Amino acid sequence: FCSVMLFKGSGFTEAMGLSLLVVTASPGGSYSNWWCSLFNAELALSVAMTSVSSILSLGLLPANLFFYSWLAYSLVLEPEEGEEELNVIGALDFDAIFISLGVVLGAILGGLWVGYQFSDVRFHKRFNQFGSFCGITLILFSAFLGSGGGGDSDTNFWSLPWSFYVGTALPCILGMALANIISRSFRLTPPEVVAISIECCYQNTAIATSVAVTMFTDPDERAEAISVPLFYGIIEAIIIGIYCLWAWKVGWTKAPADERLCVVITK
């Protein structure tokens, strides 16, 4: 919200602002669990936070989106007859939200069940390596789509004004910094601090993408709105990646700081 208010007079359009509000109001995705698993942070805490935030988002996502869009743009829940106000809540694809929630919870519960049924160490190691491979592949695929690859449109986030880049990246950076400061003030263990910081920084951008497609009919506005979750996804991957490397090297994770990187991310 602060980012929207700071930059909406500097080329940060209403389409960008609404899309960013959806991104920041969305729950964290399963990628955050992957990052914690990859760099040996407190995975159990990460999984618990993802589960709780996903469930609570069913009520808090539309509530927060309605409240902050009203503060920023005076948008209403239901436009009056004859008005052309954007119906933000009506654009929410609740089917997509439920599917996303089901996938996340299903993966968590399925992983817990498989881990309980099969206690073989080699089995766990192989599945961990497979999960790491899938996570890296999905990040590269998302970056390819976000850069405009595979599409017929010439519009992508590389051609937007400076306020778009700064305004979209700011919530991610501030979320990471504030999560570190607040969690450290409660004297949590370093691996718990890392897990909380990743969870507060990482957002489920797929929800915002589906909302952007549904909400806007103008091609330019739709392109601007879709660019926000795509660019945010790349920024959060870069920031979390750098942060995890730093946390590992300073001894904030459960992995030995003097171990080789290839060993850390595969064990």
ZAMARGU-4260 file (C-alpha; in steps of 0.2 Angstrom, whole numbers, plus 5000, padded with zeros to 4 digits):
<rodrens>
0) 5000/5000/5000 | 5014/5012/5005 | 5023/5008/4988 | 5007/5012/4978 | 5004/5029/4987
5) 5022/5034/4985 | 5023/5030/4966 | 5006/5032/4959 | 5010/5050/4954 | 5026/5045/4945
10) 5019/5033/4932 | 5014/5019/4943 | 4997/5017/4935 | 4981/5011/4943 | 4982/4994/4934
15) 5000/4992/4942 | 4994/4997/4959 | 4979/4986/4960 | 4989/4971/4954 | 5003/4975/4967
20) 4990/4976/4981 | 4984/4958/4975 | 5002/4952/4976 | 5005/4958/4993 | 4988/4953/5000
25) 4991/4935/4993 | 4997/4921/5004 | 5015/4913/5002 | 5017/4899/4990 | 5026/4882/4991
30) 5041/4890/4984 | 5045/4897/5001 | 5046/4879/5008 | 5058/4875/4994 | 5070/4889/4998
35) 5070/4884/5016 | 5073/4865/5011 | 5086/4870/4999 | 5097/4880/5011 | 5092/4870/5027
40) 5082/4884/5036 | 5068/4879/5049 | 5057/4869/5036 | 5044/4864/5049 | 5040/4882/5053
45) 5040/4887/5035 | 5027/4873/5031 | 5016/4878/5045 | 5016/4897/5040 | 5012/4892/5022
50) 4998/4881/5028 | 4990/4894/5040 | 4992/4909/5028 | 4984/4899/5014 | 4969/4895/5024
55) 4967/4913/5031 | 4969/4920/5014 | 4951/4914/5009 | 4944/4928/5020 | 4959/4940/5023
60) 4963/4942/5004 | 4947/4950/4998 | 4945/4960/5014 | 4963/4967/5013 | 4961/4970/4994
65) 4945/4979/4996 | 4951/4990/5011 | 4967/4995/5003 | 4961/4998/4985 | 4947/5009/4993
70) 4961/5019/5002 | 4972/5021/4987 | 4959/5023/4973 | 4942/5025/4981 | 4936/5009/4973
75) 4920/5002/4979 | 4914/4984/4982 | 4900/4985/4970 | 4899/5000/4957 | 4883/5009/4957
80) 4872/5009/4941 | 4880/5020/4927 | 4897/5020/4935 | 4912/5012/4928 | 4922/5009/4944
85) 4932/4993/4944 | 4925/4979/4954 | 4940/4973/4962 | 4932/4959/4973 | 4922/4953/4958
90) 4938/4950/4948 | 4945/4938/4961 | 4945/4921/4954 | 4940/4911/4969 | 4940/4895/4959
95) 4959/4898/4956 | 4962/4903/4974 | 4954/4886/4980 | 4964/4876/4968 | 4980/4885/4973
100) 4975/4882/4991 | 4971/4863/4988 | 4988/4861/4978 | 4998/4868/4993 | 4989/4859/5006
105) 4988/4843/4996 | 5007/4844/4993 | 5011/4847/5012 | 4999/4833/5018 | 5005/4821/5005
110) 5024/4825/5009 | 5021/4822/5027 | 5012/4806/5024 | 5025/4799/5012 | 5039/4804/5024
115) 5030/4795/5038 | 5027/4779/5028 | 5044/4778/5020 | 5058/4781/5033 | 5073/4776/5021
120) 5086/4789/5021 | 5091/4786/5003 | 5072/4788/4998 | 5071/4805/5007 | 5088/4811/4999
125) 5082/4806/4981 | 5065/4815/4983 | 5074/4830/4990 | 5085/4831/4975 | 5070/4829/4964
130) 5061/4843/4973 | 5076/4855/4971 | 5077/4851/4952 | 5059/4855/4950 | 5060/4871/4959
135) 5075/4877/4949 | 5066/4872/4933 | 5050/4882/4938 | 5060/4897/4942 | 5068/4897/4925
140) 5052/4894/4916 | 5043/4909/4926 | 5058/4920/4922 | 5056/4915/4903 | 5038/4919/4903
145) 5040/4936/4912 | 5053/4942/4900 | 5041/4940/4886 | 5047/4924/4879 | 5035/4912/4871
150) 5022/4926/4868 | 5016/4936/4853 | 5015/4953/4863 | 5029/4966/4862 | 5024/4972/4879
155) 5034/4966/4894 | 5041/4973/4910 | 5057/4979/4902 | 5048/4993/4893 | 5039/5001/4908
160) 5043/5017/4918 | 5056/5017/4932 | 5042/5019/4945 | 5036/5001/4940 | 5052/4993/4945
165) 5055/5002/4961 | 5037/5002/4967 | 5036/4983/4963 | 5052/4978/4971 | 5050/4989/4987
170) 5037/4978/4996 | 5049/4963/4994 | 5064/4972/5000 | 5055/4980/5015 | 5046/4964/5019
175) 5063/4954/5020 | 5071/4968/5031 | 5057/4970/5043 | 5055/4952/5045 | 5073/4950/5050
180) 5072/4965/5062 | 5056/4959/5071 | 5060/4941/5072 | 5077/4944/5079 | 5069/4956/5092
185) 5060/4940/5099 | 5076/4931/5101 | 5071/4917/5089 | 5085/4905/5082 | 5094/4910/5066
190) 5086/4896/5056 | 5068/4902/5062 | 5073/4920/5057 | 5078/4914/5040 | 5062/4904/5038
195) 5051/4919/5043 | 5060/4931/5032 | 5057/4920/5017 | 5039/4918/5021 | 5036/4936/5023
200) 5045/4940/5007 | 5038/4927/4996 | 5020/4929/4989 | 5009/4918/4978 | 5010/4928/4961
205) 4999/4916/4952 | 4984/4923/4961 | 4988/4941/4955 | 4991/4935/4938 | 4973/4927/4937
210) 4965/4943/4944 | 4974/4954/4932 | 4968/4944/4917 | 4950/4945/4924 | 4949/4963/4930
215) 4956/4972/4915 | 4949/4972/4897 | 4960/4985/4890 | 4976/4977/4882 | 4988/4990/4889
220) 4981/4990/4906 | 4981/4971/4906 | 4999/4970/4901 | 5004/4982/4914 | 4994/4973/4928
225) 5001/4956/4922 | 5019/4963/4922 | 5018/4966/4941 | 5017/4948/4947 | 5029/4942/4934
230) 5042/4955/4939 | 5039/4953/4957 | 5042/4934/4955 | 5059/4937/4948 | 5064/4950/4961
235) 5058/4939/4975 | 5068/4924/4968 | 5084/4935/4966 | 5082/4943/4984 | 5078/4927/4993
240) 5092/4918/4983 | 5105/4931/4989 | 5098/4931/5006 | 5099/4912/5008 | 5117/4912/5002
245) 5121/4926/5015 | 5112/4917/5029 | 5121/4901/5025 | 5138/4909/5025 | 5136/4918/5042
250) 5129/4902/5050 | 5111/4906/5051 | 5105/4890/5043 | 5107/4872/5049 | 5120/4869/5035
255) 5139/4870/5039 | 5145/4887/5033 | 5161/4879/5026 | 5153/4866/5016 | 5152/4866/4997
260) 5137/4874/4989 | 5133/4859/4979 | 5133/4848/4994 | 5122/4860/5004 | 5108/4862/4991
265) 5107/4843/4987 | 5107/4837/5005
</rodrens>
